[in-house]
Amino acid sequence: MTRVSGPRPTEILSVSALTRSVRDLLEHRYPLLWVAGEISNSVLAKSGHLYFSLKDELAQVRCVMFRNRCQY
């Protein structure tokens, strides 16, 4: 049996540690941020949350607006 070798991670993160790290990184780099794009694929869930994609010609970001923000 042949083993495939590749880069080994220096640290194994939990999902919550990864998302916390990404959130901290983004919030530190972009404390207040406005993004321009086209909204598509919007769905208002039974929970009251609004799910949508924000896109431009080259990329898209999947987004959620939570119920308490949708009321405004």
Beta strands, then each sheet from edge to edge (+ up, - down):
strand 1: 38-44
strand 2: 50-55
strand 3: 60-65
sheet 1: 1+ 2- 3+
end
